[in-house]
Amino acid sequence: MQDILQIKLKHSNFGDPVMIAAMIRQFEQKTKRAFHGNQASYTIHFGFPRDNDRNHGIIKGKLSLTREEVEAAYTKVTSSITTSCKEFFGDRTVQHLLLVGGFGESPYLKSQMRRVFEHQGIQIVTVDEPAKKAAADGAVIWYLTHLVEGRAARFTFGLIGGVRYDKQRHRAYESKTFINEAGEKRIRRFIVLIPKDTILTADWKVSRSSRAVYNSLPTAARLGKFEEVVYTWQGKGAPPYVLDPDDGKFPPGLIESFRIDANLSSLCNSVTSQSNKVSGKPYWMVDYEVDLLLRHMRLVARLRWVEKGIERIGPATIIPSTKL
């Protein structure tokens, strides 16, 4: 359009770069989106009522353009778009073509795309047709999620958990031990679930055996509020082996990534009682498995447990804390 206006207004007082820039802004905002090619002339309202140059089609701040002049601004770009689409389609069977963006709202572009493609059985869908757009969006999303075959873990993911203290392996960490509800000496560790750079494919799954321990018999309401926090190690080198059990501080680089929230009330019948090996005080526990899986390249979680010899599966929700 800029070239067309410069030629048309070459000998006009309104042919300077500032006025042409104002005309182009108005053309982009209004005329461009309204042009459909079935009128004899179109106007660009760029100035004031005192702005006149009848010899060049300017009357009261409005520039008059013929249909052919406006169409010339579209010919090159629409031709480029249709050619690119044809090259991309190749031998593929295409049912829908979604036009998006400001230019995608152009009636002229729609008509040209329909003229070229609809006889091939390709339906042109635009953003002003929400029902069709929703279907096209869904198809594109489905295709892309199934097109991706795997993701690489950018960080090491893991849980904070207690493991039984072993004199031979953990002697250097004896000062960091603690006594759990069962009266056992333990150390708190970062337990790796997903090592960094692991390729997570569509059938990937990792499981972690867990145990919830209570000082009193848990009610269904209490079991209903389960939370497991997953962390990422974003520091240099290997993640820390042992964490301090008391100060609640983590080394720099160990970041909370997401929480797994679930309702364990279904495990009421799976709660068992034991006695502390030192004090003899009773405590209650429930064992379960936490599964992390990929579904359409998205991380999802679930719980598994055994009830009267039968494996049960329950849902869990992942609530992100940081970007994965």
Secondary structure, 3 states (H helix, E strand, C coil): CHHHHHHHCCCCCCCCHHHHHHHHHHHHHHHHHHCCCCCCEEEEECCCCCCCEHHHCEECCEEEEEHHHHHHHHHHHHHHHHHHHHHHHCCCCCCEEEECCCHHHCHHHHHHHHHHHHHHCCEEEECCCHHHHHHHHHHHHHHHHHHCCEEECCCEEEEEEEEECCHHHHHHHHHHEEECCCCCEEEEEEEEEECCCCEEECCCEEEEEEEEEECCCCCHHHHCCEEEEEEEECCCCCCCCEECCCCCCCCCCEEEEEEEEECCHHHHHHCEEEECCCCCCEEEEEEEEEEEEEECCEEEEEEEEEECCEEEEEEEEEEECCCC
